[in-house]
Amino acid sequence: MELTREEERILAGEEGEARQRAMRLLVVLGKIFGAERMIRVRSAQISGVSYRTIGDAGLEFLEDFAEAGAKASIMATLNPCGMDLRRWKRMGIPCEFAEKQLRIARAFARMGVKLTWTCTPYYASNRPRFGQSLAWAESSAVAFANSVLGARTNREGGPAALASAVVGRTPLYGLHLDSEREPTHSVEVRLKPSNDLDYGLLGYLLGKSLGGGVPLLSGLGGPSLDELKYMGASAAASGGIALFHVEGVTPEAKRKRFDGRGLEALEVDGKDLDAIKDSISSSRDFDWVLLGCPHLSLAELRTIAEAVRGKRLRKRLMCFTSRAVRADASKRGYIRAIERAGGLVACDTCMVVSPLEAMGIDGAYTNSCKAAHYMPSLSGAEAALRSLRDCIHAAL
């Protein structure tokens, strides 16, 4: 790789041990992927922050890196951790787990990372603009940033994103290149998705069928941002899709008007979505309803609040969102309506990275195909898939 003089100084250790370690990691990564040089990035989104997923080894790595003097030099935000850091007792989190999760939080605070604890940073302070280069590690956020916002990021690992946060750079390869953002598959959608779950199932089908690549979808009409959020999250969970284009909807598809002729083609109809749902959704009845993977938007919290206001929940409802969105929703009375009905609106975490088994949750209704994909392997819990409105109905 060709490095600038400043990058060479960092690699030589002239700007401290932590920056040297970060640059060394990124240089190795760049050489593996054949990058010619580094580029500067606007922001980093760091994953691997839940004690549930990184364990003692990850905790020791973060504390050691902070002790070495690592400091974020650009805007750096965090993925959800394993619990609501303020109300973890109400969630039923064990004390030993909480103690180690709080140590992780202190390590990131020492490194100057913004303690956002959300997989939807674009709902708050970290919303990139079209064409900006990023180093993001959360798979659903990567898909949203690339596809819906038109920013540019590879699907980074947690340590690589943290290294980019420290030195403000990432290797130039993959989805930072124009050539890698061209469609590789043409997908004709022969149904009208009617809700958030349909879009999630469509995304799950794309990831499972294509594995990777860049699908160009036609026939979708005008999906909402939340529906695109669920589609991207599911495609990233079941496969390696980090970028999709929707004709007439997503920004690059509008600007370039991609021609799908000559691409490998896929057709999707309602029977395909039904088959996907049957393969990952439980038929059991559960006492829990878990919503917010990815984190709930303000519009989704409004929908939940309006449906349960003045009523009493029959099942245990837990909603997951970011601190920024929760604060806005609280001002509008949404949180009060949900919690007066018997629900809980938690921040900082979600059903995928929290210890459900320790919380006594062996299964739940959810609208998240991503959660249905990961809950069985991470927590041994099942998921019964329903749309957002049907999940609310189940809770009532």
C-alpha positions in Angstrom: 0.0 0.0 0.0 1.1 3.5 -0.7 1.0 5.5 2.6 1.2 9.3 3.1 4.0 10.7 5.2 1.6 11.2 8.1 0.4 7.6 7.8 4.0 6.4 7.8 4.7 8.3 11.0 1.7 6.7 12.6 2.7 3.3 11.5 6.2 3.9 12.8 4.9 4.7 16.3 5.7 8.4 16.2 2.2 9.3 17.3 1.9 6.8 20.1 1.4 3.1 20.6 -2.4 3.1 20.2 -2.4 4.9 16.9 0.4 2.6 15.7 -1.6 -0.5 16.6 -4.7 0.9 14.8 -2.8 1.8 11.6 -1.0 -1.6 11.6 -4.4 -3.4 11.7 -5.7 -1.3 8.8 -2.6 -1.7 6.7 -2.8 -5.5 7.1 -6.5 -5.4 6.2 -5.7 -3.2 3.2 -3.1 -5.6 1.9 -5.4 -8.6 2.3 -8.0 -6.9 0.1 -5.5 -5.3 -2.4 -6.1 -1.7 -1.4 -3.7 0.8 -3.1 -4.0 3.4 -0.4 -6.0 4.7 2.6 -8.8 7.2 2.5 -10.2 9.5 5.2 -13.6 8.6 6.7 -16.2 10.9 8.2 -17.4 8.5 11.0 -17.1 5.1 12.5 -19.9 2.8 13.9 -18.3 0.3 16.2 -19.8 -3.2 16.9 -18.7 -5.9 19.3 -19.7 -3.9 22.4 -22.0 -6.3 24.2 -20.5 -8.5 26.8 -23.0 -11.1 25.6 -21.1 -11.4 22.3 -17.5 -10.4 23.1 -17.0 -12.0 26.5 -13.9 -11.6 28.7 -11.5 -11.6 25.8 -13.2 -8.7 24.2 -13.5 -6.8 27.4 -9.7 -7.3 28.1 -8.9 -6.1 24.5 -10.9 -2.9 25.0 -9.5 -2.1 28.4 -5.9 -2.7 27.1 -6.5 -0.5 24.1 -7.9 2.3 26.2 -4.9 1.9 28.6 -2.6 2.2 25.7 -4.0 5.7 25.0 -6.5 5.0 22.2 -8.6 8.1 21.4 -11.2 8.6 18.7 -10.1 11.2 16.2 -13.4 11.4 14.3 -17.1 10.9 15.2 -17.4 7.4 16.5 -20.6 5.8 17.7 -21.5 2.5 19.3 -23.7 -0.5 18.6 -26.2 -1.7 21.2 -24.7 -3.3 24.3 -26.1 -6.2 26.4 -28.5 -4.2 28.6 -30.1 -0.9 29.3 -27.3 0.8 31.2 -29.7 2.8 33.4 -32.5 0.2 33.9 -30.8 -3.1 33.7 -32.3 -4.3 36.9 -35.8 -3.8 35.6 -34.8 -5.9 32.5 -33.7 -8.8 34.8 -30.0 -8.7 33.9 -27.7 -10.6 36.3 -25.4 -8.5 38.4 -22.2 -10.2 37.2 -23.2 -9.5 33.6 -24.0 -5.9 34.4 -20.7 -5.4 36.1 -18.7 -6.5 33.1 -20.9 -4.6 30.6 -20.3 -1.4 32.6 -16.6 -2.0 32.4 -16.9 -2.1 28.6 -18.8 1.2 28.7 -16.1 2.8 30.8 -13.4 1.6 28.3 -15.2 3.2 25.4 -15.8 6.4 27.4 -12.0 6.6 28.0 -11.4 6.3 24.3 -13.7 9.3 23.6 -16.3 7.3 21.7 -19.9 8.6 21.7 -21.9 6.4 24.0 -24.9 6.1 21.6 -25.5 2.3 22.0 -27.7 2.0 18.9 -27.7 0.1 15.6 -29.6 3.1 14.0 -27.1 6.0 14.4 -28.7 7.6 11.3 -31.7 8.4 13.4 -29.6 10.7 15.6 -26.2 12.5 15.4 -24.4 10.1 13.0 -26.3 10.5 9.7 -23.9 10.6 6.8 -24.6 12.4 3.5 -24.5 11.0 0.0 -21.1 9.9 -1.1 -19.3 10.3 2.2 -16.8 7.6 3.2 -17.4 5.7 6.5 -16.0 2.8 8.5 -19.2 1.2 9.9 -19.4 -2.3 11.5 -23.1 -2.8 12.2 -24.5 -4.9 9.3 -28.0 -3.4 9.3 -26.5 0.2 9.6 -24.1 -0.6 6.8 -26.9 -1.7 4.5 -28.9 1.4 5.3 -26.0 3.8 4.9 -24.9 2.4 1.6 -28.3 1.8 0.1 -30.8 4.3 1.5 -28.4 7.2 2.2 -25.8 6.6 -0.6 -22.8 6.8 1.7 -19.9 4.4 1.3 -18.7 1.8 3.7 -17.6 -1.8 3.8 -19.0 -4.2 6.3 -16.2 -3.7 8.9 -15.4 -5.8 11.9 -15.6 -4.2 15.3 -11.8 -3.9 15.8 -11.3 -2.5 12.3 -14.0 0.1 12.9 -12.4 1.0 16.2 -9.0 1.4 14.5 -10.6 3.7 11.9 -12.1 5.7 14.7 -8.6 6.2 16.2 -6.7 7.2 13.0 -9.6 8.5 10.8 -8.9 6.3 7.9 -9.8 3.0 6.2 -8.3 1.1 3.2 -9.7 2.0 -0.2 -11.4 -1.2 -1.5 -14.8 -2.8 -1.8 -17.8 -0.6 -1.6 -15.7 2.6 -1.5 -15.0 1.9 -5.2 -17.5 2.9 -8.0 -17.0 -0.4 -9.8 -18.0 -2.4 -6.7 -21.3 -0.6 -6.3 -22.7 -1.6 -9.7 -25.7 -4.1 -9.6 -24.8 -7.8 -9.9 -28.3 -9.2 -9.8 -31.7 -8.1 -11.1 -34.6 -8.9 -8.8 -38.2 -8.6 -10.0 -40.6 -8.4 -7.1 -43.9 -9.8 -8.3 -46.0 -8.8 -5.2 -46.8 -5.7 -3.3 -45.2 -5.9 0.1 -47.9 -4.8 2.6 -46.0 -4.2 5.8 -42.7 -4.2 7.6 -42.6 -8.0 7.9 -43.0 -8.5 4.1 -39.9 -6.3 3.5 -38.0 -8.1 6.2 -38.9 -11.5 4.6 -37.9 -10.1 1.2 -34.5 -9.1 2.5 -34.0 -12.4 4.2 -34.8 -14.2 0.9 -32.3 -12.0 -1.0 -29.5 -12.7 1.5 -30.2 -16.4 1.5 -30.7 -16.8 -2.3 -27.8 -14.5 -3.4 -25.4 -14.8 -0.6 -23.7 -11.5 -1.5 -23.5 -9.1 -4.4 -25.5 -6.0 -5.1 -29.2 -6.7 -6.0 -31.2 -4.2 -8.1 -34.9 -4.5 -7.2 -37.8 -3.5 -9.4 -41.5 -3.5 -8.6 -41.4 -2.3 -5.0 -43.2 1.0 -5.4 -42.5 3.5 -2.6 -41.3 1.7 0.6 -40.9 3.8 3.7 -37.5 4.3 5.4 -38.4 1.9 8.1 -39.4 -0.8 5.6 -36.1 -0.4 3.8 -34.4 -0.6 7.2 -35.9 -4.0 7.8 -35.2 -5.3 4.3 -31.5 -4.3 4.6 -31.1 -5.8 8.1 -32.6 -9.1 7.0 -30.5 -9.3 3.9 -27.4 -8.7 5.9 -28.3 -11.3 8.5 -29.1 -14.2 6.1 -26.3 -13.3 3.7 -23.5 -10.8 3.1 -25.5 -8.1 1.3 -24.2 -4.6 2.3 -25.7 -2.6 -0.6 -28.9 -2.9 -2.6 -30.6 -0.6 -5.2 -34.3 0.0 -5.6 -35.4 1.4 -8.9 -36.7 4.9 -8.6 -36.2 4.9 -4.8 -32.6 4.7 -3.5 -30.3 7.6 -4.4 -27.8 5.8 -6.7 -30.6 4.1 -8.6 -32.2 7.5 -9.2 -28.9 9.1 -10.3 -27.5 6.4 -12.5 -30.7 4.6 -13.7 -29.1 1.2 -13.7 -29.9 -1.1 -16.5 -30.7 -4.6 -15.2 -30.4 -6.3 -18.6 -27.7 -9.0 -18.7 -27.6 -9.5 -14.9 -28.3 -12.7 -13.1 -32.1 -12.6 -12.6 -34.3 -13.5 -9.7 -38.1 -13.4 -9.4 -39.9 -13.2 -6.1 -43.6 -13.8 -5.4 -45.8 -14.2 -2.3 -45.2 -18.0 -2.1 -41.4 -17.3 -1.8 -42.0 -15.1 1.2 -44.4 -17.6 2.8 -41.7 -20.3 2.5 -39.1 -18.1 4.1 -41.4 -17.2 7.0 -42.2 -20.9 7.6 -38.5 -21.7 7.7 -37.6 -19.3 10.5 -40.8 -18.5 12.4 -42.0 -20.5 15.3 -45.7 -21.6 15.6 -45.7 -21.5 19.4 -47.5 -19.0 21.5 -45.3 -16.9 23.7 -45.7 -14.6 26.7 -43.3 -12.0 25.4 -43.4 -9.5 22.5 -40.0 -8.0 21.6 -39.7 -5.1 19.1 -36.8 -3.1 17.9 -34.2 -5.0 15.9 -33.0 -2.7 14.3 -33.9 -0.1 16.9 -37.4 1.4 16.7 -37.9 4.8 15.0 -39.9 7.6 16.4 -42.7 6.8 13.9 -42.8 3.1 15.1 -43.0 4.2 18.7 -45.9 6.5 17.9 -47.7 3.5 16.2 -47.2 1.4 19.3 -48.2 4.2 21.7 -51.4 5.0 19.8 -52.4 1.3 19.7 -51.9 0.7 23.5 -52.8 4.1 25.0 -55.4 3.6 27.7 -55.3 -0.2 27.5 -53.7 -3.0 29.4 -51.2 -5.4 27.9 -51.9 -9.1 28.3 -48.3 -10.1 27.3 -45.0 -8.7 28.3 -43.9 -6.1 25.8 -40.3 -4.8 25.5 -39.4 -2.1 23.0 -35.8 -1.3 22.1 -34.7 2.1 20.8 -31.9 4.6 21.1 -31.5 7.1 23.8 -32.0 10.0 21.3 -35.2 8.6 19.9 -36.5 7.7 23.3 -35.9 11.2 24.5 -37.9 12.6 21.6 -40.7 10.0 22.1 -40.8 10.8 25.8 -41.5 14.5 25.0 -44.4 13.5 22.8 -45.9 11.2 25.4 -45.3 7.9 23.6 -43.1 6.3 26.3 -45.7 7.1 29.0 -48.5 5.6 27.0 -46.5 2.4 26.4 -45.3 2.0 30.0 -48.6 2.8 31.5 -50.1 0.0 29.5 -47.5 -2.3 31.1 -44.7 -2.3 28.5 -41.0 -1.3 28.8 -39.1 0.9 26.4 -35.4 0.0 26.9 -32.4 1.8 25.4 -28.8 0.7 24.7 -29.6 -2.9 23.8 -31.9 -5.3 21.9 -33.1 -8.8 21.9 -30.1 -10.1 19.9 -27.3 -8.9 22.1 -28.9 -9.2 25.5 -28.8 -12.4 27.6 -32.4 -13.5 27.0 -31.9 -16.9 28.6 -30.8 -15.2 31.9 -33.9 -13.0 31.7 -36.2 -16.0 31.5 -37.2 -15.4 27.9 -37.3 -18.6 25.8 -39.3 -17.1 22.9 -41.2 -14.1 21.7 -43.3 -12.5 19.0 -41.3 -10.1 16.9 -41.4 -8.4 13.5 -37.6 -8.8 13.0 -36.3 -11.5 10.7 -32.8 -10.5 11.9 -33.9 -11.4 15.5 -35.5 -14.6 14.3 -32.2 -15.5 12.6 -29.9 -14.8 15.6 -32.0 -15.5 18.8 -31.9 -19.3 18.5 -28.1 -19.5 18.2 -27.2 -16.7 20.7 -29.8 -17.3 23.4 -31.7 -20.5 22.5 -34.9 -18.5 22.1 -37.5 -18.9 19.4 -39.2 -16.2 17.4 -42.8 -16.1 16.1 -42.8 -13.6 13.2 -45.6 -11.1 12.9 -45.9 -7.6 11.4 -45.5 -4.7 13.8 -49.3 -4.1 14.1 -49.9 -7.9 14.6 -47.2 -8.0 17.3 -49.0 -5.1 19.1 -52.3 -7.0 18.7 -50.7 -10.1 20.2 -49.5 -8.1 23.1 -53.0 -6.8 23.7 
